Amino acid sequence: MGLVKTFKVYPNEEQEVSPSFPLLKNIDVFPASYVSNTIKKEIGAAALSFIAKYCNIYSKECFVTATTTLFNILKLPEQKYNTLINIKKINDARYVNKFFEVVNSKLEVGGLFINFVETYATRRERVLKKYPRPFNWLYYVADVVFMRIFPKLPITKQLYFFITRGKNRVLTRAETFGRLYSCGFEIVDEKIINNKLFFVARKIKEPVFDKNPSYGLMVRLKRVGKNGDLFNVYKLRTMHAYAEYLQEYVHQQHNLKEGGKFKNDFRITPQGKFFRKFWLDEVPMFINILKGNMKLVGVRPLSTHYFGLYSQELQEKRIQHKPGLVPPYYADMPKNLEEIMASEMRYLEAWTLS
């Protein structure tokens, strides 16, 4: 069962901040300084400073806890908080999405959720430093197989969770943020402190409640098709799990590079880069051609976010046709979004006249 710590403070004449703090029933009363000192002891002074930029930890509308189980969040009073801070890493939560969904239910719209995660990148660094060569690499390979591959395969998933009970789960930055976005949050800020990625997420809507999250080698992605209808495009996975929810975030952070792709796209896996280089990720889209919702040559199927970047005129022309596997604009190799739109408009107008 996850550890939970909650605090209520009483007035301290030396404190300039509001001393009130939410309380679960039958909990002892502590001086205000105890809260900040406990947070500092758990996650460090730098992390406390990062948190303090976004909230007053002594406010009655701010709840601070150290828990890895969603039950401890569920039993909070029905009031809505404007900030919920958890000072236990999310890697140890058994059901990460359910945890985020419950946090969402306890926050008012616009409320902040502050937590942290040990990412795959920092875990790799820690594992490789743990043992001398070559034993560190042997340990690392075994760690990747068991902690990264086992939970994603149906045949080994149950064994993984039986052994680990969901503790010390390996999460990438992309997967963590993607899960947050799917659960109704947006990322406000992020910072690596003491080899942990701290994040501030704002509640913007209700969770998606995706009952069939995509983990396998082949993924189904929602795309805009003919008549504006959404359909599933089949592709080989090139991104981390839940990364499809981050398209708007990546666009806001890095915009587009030459060719219309996103700059510094941290969602793409190393094997994904290889798949994309040789177009291997596109092969399953022949299933869409056989199903009749795509054709061989035509404008590419776009996500709703990317589709929204196009002009209204081009959007209207696009949905008059089925999207295609091979895009026509590769004939003139446009370098930016404006050139891509111009190229597609020429193609669609020529197709209409033919």
C-alpha positions as CSV (number, residue, x, y, z in Angstrom):
1,M,0.0,0.0,0.0
2,G,1.3,3.4,-0.9
3,L,2.7,5.8,1.7
4,V,0.6,8.8,2.5
5,K,1.5,11.9,4.5
6,T,-0.9,14.8,4.9
7,F,-0.5,17.9,7.1
8,K,-2.5,20.6,8.8
9,V,-0.6,23.6,10.2
10,Y,-1.5,26.0,12.9
11,P,-0.7,29.7,13.1
12,N,3.0,30.5,13.7
13,E,3.7,34.1,14.3
14,E,7.0,33.9,12.5
15,Q,5.3,32.7,9.3
16,E,4.2,35.4,6.8
17,V,2.2,33.0,4.7
18,S,-1.3,31.7,5.3
19,P,-1.1,28.8,7.8
20,S,-4.3,27.1,6.9
21,F,-4.0,23.7,5.3
22,P,-6.5,20.9,4.3
23,L,-6.8,18.1,6.7
24,L,-8.0,14.5,6.6
25,K,-9.9,13.6,9.7
26,N,-8.0,12.5,12.8
27,I,-4.6,13.9,11.8
28,D,-2.3,15.6,14.3
29,V,-1.7,19.4,13.9
30,F,1.8,20.5,12.9
31,P,3.6,23.9,12.8
32,A,3.7,25.5,9.4
33,S,7.4,25.0,9.1
34,Y,7.0,21.3,9.4
35,V,5.3,21.1,6.0
36,S,8.1,22.8,4.1
37,N,10.8,21.0,6.1
38,T,9.2,17.6,5.3
39,I,8.9,18.4,1.6
40,K,12.6,19.5,1.6
41,K,13.6,16.3,3.4
42,E,11.7,14.1,0.9
43,I,12.6,15.8,-2.4
44,G,15.2,18.5,-1.6
45,A,15.4,22.3,-1.3
46,A,15.6,22.8,-5.1
47,A,12.4,20.9,-5.7
48,L,10.7,22.9,-2.9
49,S,11.8,26.1,-4.6
50,F,10.4,24.9,-7.9
51,I,7.1,24.1,-6.3
52,A,6.9,27.4,-4.5
53,K,7.0,29.3,-7.8
54,Y,3.5,28.0,-8.6
55,C,1.6,27.7,-5.3
56,N,1.4,28.5,-1.6
57,I,1.7,25.2,0.1
58,Y,0.0,26.6,3.2
59,S,-3.2,27.6,1.4
60,K,-6.4,25.7,2.3
61,E,-6.9,25.2,-1.4
62,C,-3.6,23.4,-1.8
63,F,-3.2,19.7,-0.9
64,V,0.2,18.1,-0.3
65,T,0.6,14.4,-0.1
66,A,3.2,11.6,-0.5
67,T,1.4,8.7,-2.0
68,T,1.7,6.0,-4.7
69,T,-1.9,4.7,-4.5
70,L,-5.0,6.4,-5.9
71,F,-7.1,5.4,-2.9
72,N,-5.4,8.0,-0.8
73,I,-6.5,10.6,-3.4
74,L,-10.0,9.2,-3.7
75,K,-10.7,9.6,0.0
76,L,-10.0,13.3,0.0
77,P,-13.0,15.5,0.8
78,E,-15.3,16.4,-2.1
79,Q,-14.0,20.0,-2.2
80,K,-12.1,21.0,-5.3
81,Y,-8.5,22.1,-4.8
82,N,-6.5,24.6,-6.9
83,T,-3.3,22.7,-6.4
84,L,-2.4,19.1,-5.6
85,I,1.2,18.2,-4.9
86,N,2.5,14.7,-4.7
87,I,6.1,14.2,-3.4
88,K,6.4,10.5,-4.3
89,K,7.6,9.6,-7.8
90,I,4.8,8.5,-10.2
91,N,6.9,5.5,-11.3
92,D,5.6,3.6,-8.2
93,A,1.9,4.1,-8.9
94,R,0.3,0.8,-9.9
95,Y,-2.2,2.4,-12.3
96,V,-0.7,5.6,-13.6
97,N,-3.6,6.7,-15.7
98,K,-6.2,6.0,-13.0
99,F,-4.0,7.9,-10.6
100,F,-4.0,10.9,-12.9
101,E,-7.7,10.6,-13.6
102,V,-8.5,10.7,-9.8
103,V,-6.2,13.7,-9.3
104,N,-8.1,15.4,-12.2
105,S,-11.4,14.8,-10.3
106,K,-10.1,16.6,-7.2
107,L,-8.9,19.7,-9.0
108,E,-10.9,22.6,-10.2
109,V,-10.6,23.5,-13.9
110,G,-7.3,25.4,-14.2
111,G,-6.0,23.7,-11.0
112,L,-2.4,22.5,-10.9
113,F,-1.0,19.1,-10.4
114,I,2.7,18.9,-9.4
115,N,4.6,15.7,-9.2
116,F,7.8,14.1,-10.6
117,V,9.1,11.0,-12.5
118,E,12.3,9.2,-13.0
119,T,12.5,9.1,-16.8
120,Y,14.0,6.3,-18.9
121,A,17.0,8.5,-19.8
122,T,17.9,9.2,-16.1
123,R,17.3,5.6,-15.2
124,R,19.7,4.5,-17.9
125,E,22.3,6.8,-16.6
126,R,21.8,5.6,-13.0
127,V,21.9,1.9,-14.0
128,L,25.1,2.3,-16.1
129,K,26.8,4.0,-13.2
130,K,25.8,1.4,-10.7
131,Y,28.2,-1.4,-11.8
132,P,31.6,-1.5,-13.5
133,R,31.9,-2.4,-17.1
134,P,31.0,-4.8,-18.7
135,F,28.6,-5.9,-16.0
136,N,26.7,-2.5,-16.1
137,W,25.8,-3.1,-19.8
138,L,24.6,-6.7,-19.0
139,Y,22.5,-5.4,-16.2
140,Y,21.2,-2.6,-18.4
141,V,20.2,-5.0,-21.2
142,A,18.4,-7.2,-18.7
143,D,16.7,-4.1,-17.2
144,V,15.5,-3.0,-20.7
145,V,14.1,-6.4,-21.5
146,F,12.3,-6.9,-18.2
147,M,11.2,-3.3,-17.4
148,R,10.6,-1.9,-21.0
149,I,9.6,-4.9,-23.1
150,F,7.8,-7.3,-20.8
151,P,5.0,-4.8,-19.7
152,K,4.2,-4.1,-23.4
153,L,3.8,-7.8,-24.6
154,P,0.5,-9.6,-23.8
155,I,2.4,-12.8,-23.1
156,T,4.7,-11.3,-20.5
157,K,2.7,-8.4,-19.1
158,Q,1.0,-10.3,-16.3
159,L,4.3,-11.8,-15.2
160,Y,5.8,-8.4,-15.1
161,F,3.1,-6.9,-12.9
162,F,3.0,-10.0,-10.7
163,I,6.7,-9.6,-9.9
164,T,6.9,-5.9,-9.6
165,R,3.4,-5.0,-8.4
166,G,3.8,-2.0,-10.6
167,K,6.6,-0.5,-8.6
168,N,9.6,1.3,-10.0
169,R,8.0,1.4,-13.4
170,V,10.1,2.7,-16.3
171,L,8.4,5.8,-18.0
172,T,9.8,8.0,-20.7
173,R,9.2,11.8,-20.7
174,A,7.0,11.4,-23.7
175,E,4.9,8.6,-22.2
176,T,4.5,10.5,-18.9
177,F,3.4,13.7,-20.5
178,G,1.2,11.8,-23.0
179,R,-0.6,10.1,-20.2
180,L,-1.2,13.5,-18.5
181,Y,-2.6,15.0,-21.7
182,S,-4.9,12.0,-22.2
183,C,-6.1,12.5,-18.6
184,G,-7.1,16.1,-19.1
185,F,-3.9,18.0,-18.3
186,E,-1.5,20.3,-20.1
187,I,2.1,20.8,-19.2
188,V,2.8,24.3,-17.7
189,D,6.5,23.7,-16.8
190,E,9.1,21.0,-16.4
191,K,12.5,20.9,-14.8
192,I,15.1,18.2,-14.0
193,I,16.1,18.3,-10.4
194,N,18.3,15.7,-8.7
195,N,17.9,13.4,-11.8
196,K,14.1,13.5,-11.5
197,L,11.8,15.3,-13.9
198,F,9.5,17.6,-12.0
199,F,6.4,18.8,-13.9
200,V,3.6,21.3,-13.3
201,A,0.4,20.2,-15.1
202,R,-2.8,22.2,-15.4
203,K,-6.3,20.7,-15.6
204,I,-8.0,21.8,-18.8
205,K,-10.7,19.2,-19.3
206,E,-12.0,15.8,-18.3
207,P,-9.9,12.7,-19.0
208,V,-10.2,10.9,-22.3
209,F,-10.6,7.5,-20.5
210,D,-8.9,5.6,-23.3
211,K,-9.8,1.9,-22.7
212,N,-7.5,0.6,-25.4
213,P,-4.2,2.4,-25.1
214,S,-1.7,1.5,-27.8
215,Y,1.5,-0.3,-26.7
216,G,2.2,-2.8,-29.5
217,L,4.4,-2.6,-32.6
218,M,1.5,-1.6,-34.8
219,V,-0.6,1.4,-33.8
220,R,-4.0,2.8,-34.9
221,L,-4.0,6.6,-35.1
222,K,-7.1,8.8,-35.6
223,R,-6.8,10.8,-38.8
224,V,-9.1,13.1,-40.8
225,G,-10.5,11.4,-43.9
226,K,-13.0,12.1,-46.6
227,N,-16.0,14.2,-45.6
228,G,-14.1,15.1,-42.4
229,D,-14.8,11.7,-40.9
230,L,-12.2,10.4,-38.5
231,F,-10.7,6.9,-39.2
232,N,-7.9,4.7,-37.9
233,V,-4.6,4.8,-39.8
234,Y,-2.4,1.7,-39.3
235,K,1.3,2.3,-38.8
236,L,4.3,0.7,-37.2
237,R,5.1,2.3,-33.9
238,T,7.7,5.0,-34.2
239,M,6.8,6.9,-31.0
240,H,6.7,6.2,-27.3
241,A,3.3,5.1,-25.8
242,Y,0.7,7.9,-25.5
243,A,2.9,10.2,-27.5
244,E,0.1,10.8,-30.0
245,Y,-1.6,13.0,-27.3
246,L,1.4,15.4,-27.4
247,Q,1.3,16.7,-30.9
248,E,0.0,20.1,-29.9
249,Y,2.5,20.4,-27.0
250,V,5.5,19.5,-29.3
251,H,4.3,22.1,-31.8
252,Q,4.0,24.8,-29.2
253,Q,7.5,24.0,-27.9
254,H,9.4,23.4,-31.1
255,N,7.2,24.4,-34.1
256,L,7.9,22.8,-37.5
257,K,11.2,22.2,-39.3
258,E,11.9,21.9,-43.0
259,G,9.6,19.4,-44.6
260,G,6.7,20.1,-42.3
261,K,7.9,17.7,-39.5
262,F,8.2,18.8,-35.8
263,K,11.6,20.0,-34.6
264,N,13.3,18.1,-31.8
265,D,10.5,15.6,-31.6
266,F,11.3,13.7,-28.3
267,R,8.4,11.4,-28.9
268,I,10.2,9.4,-31.5
269,T,12.0,6.2,-30.4
270,P,15.5,5.2,-31.8
271,Q,14.0,2.4,-33.8
272,G,11.3,4.8,-34.9
273,K,13.9,7.0,-36.6
274,F,15.1,3.9,-38.5
275,F,11.5,3.0,-39.5
276,R,10.8,6.5,-40.7
277,K,14.1,6.8,-42.7
278,F,13.1,3.9,-44.9
279,W,9.3,4.4,-44.8
280,L,8.8,1.1,-43.0
281,D,6.3,2.6,-40.7
282,E,4.0,3.3,-43.6
283,V,3.7,-0.3,-44.8
284,P,0.6,-1.2,-42.6
285,M,-1.3,1.7,-44.3
286,F,-1.9,-0.8,-47.2
287,I,-4.6,-2.1,-44.8
288,N,-6.3,1.2,-45.1
289,I,-6.2,1.0,-48.9
290,L,-7.7,-2.4,-48.8
291,K,-10.4,-1.2,-46.4
292,G,-11.2,1.7,-48.8
293,N,-10.6,4.7,-46.6
294,M,-7.3,5.6,-48.3
295,K,-5.9,5.5,-51.8
296,L,-2.4,4.9,-53.1
297,V,-1.6,8.5,-54.2
298,G,-3.1,11.5,-52.4
299,V,-2.7,14.1,-49.7
300,R,-1.5,12.6,-46.4
301,P,-4.0,11.7,-43.7
302,L,-3.6,14.3,-40.9
303,S,-4.3,14.4,-37.2
304,T,-7.0,16.8,-36.1
305,H,-4.3,19.2,-34.6
306,Y,-2.2,19.2,-37.8
307,F,-5.4,19.5,-39.9
308,G,-6.3,22.6,-37.9
309,L,-3.1,24.3,-38.9
310,Y,-4.3,24.4,-42.6
311,S,-6.3,27.2,-44.1
312,Q,-10.1,26.9,-44.2
313,E,-10.1,26.7,-48.0
314,L,-7.6,23.9,-48.1
315,Q,-9.4,22.0,-45.3
316,E,-12.6,22.1,-47.4
317,K,-10.8,20.8,-50.5
318,R,-9.0,18.1,-48.5
319,I,-12.2,16.5,-47.1
320,Q,-13.6,16.1,-50.6
321,H,-11.1,13.3,-51.3
322,K,-9.7,10.2,-49.7
323,P,-6.2,10.7,-48.2
324,G,-3.3,8.8,-49.9
325,L,-0.3,6.8,-48.9
326,V,2.1,8.5,-51.3
327,P,1.8,12.3,-51.0
328,P,1.9,14.3,-54.3
329,Y,4.0,17.1,-52.9
330,Y,7.2,15.0,-53.0
331,A,7.3,15.9,-56.6
332,D,8.3,19.5,-55.7
333,M,9.7,18.9,-52.2
334,P,8.2,21.8,-50.2
335,K,10.2,22.9,-47.2
336,N,7.7,24.5,-44.9
337,L,4.0,24.4,-44.0
338,E,3.1,27.2,-46.4
339,E,4.8,25.4,-49.3
340,I,3.2,22.1,-48.4
341,M,-0.3,23.8,-48.4
342,A,0.5,25.4,-51.7
343,S,1.6,22.1,-53.2
344,E,-1.4,20.3,-51.9
345,M,-3.8,23.0,-53.2
346,R,-2.2,22.7,-56.7
347,Y,-2.6,18.9,-56.6
348,L,-6.3,19.0,-55.4
349,E,-7.3,21.7,-57.9
350,A,-5.6,19.7,-60.8
351,W,-7.4,16.5,-59.6
352,T,-10.7,18.3,-59.5
353,L,-10.3,19.5,-63.1
354,S,-9.1,16.1,-64.4
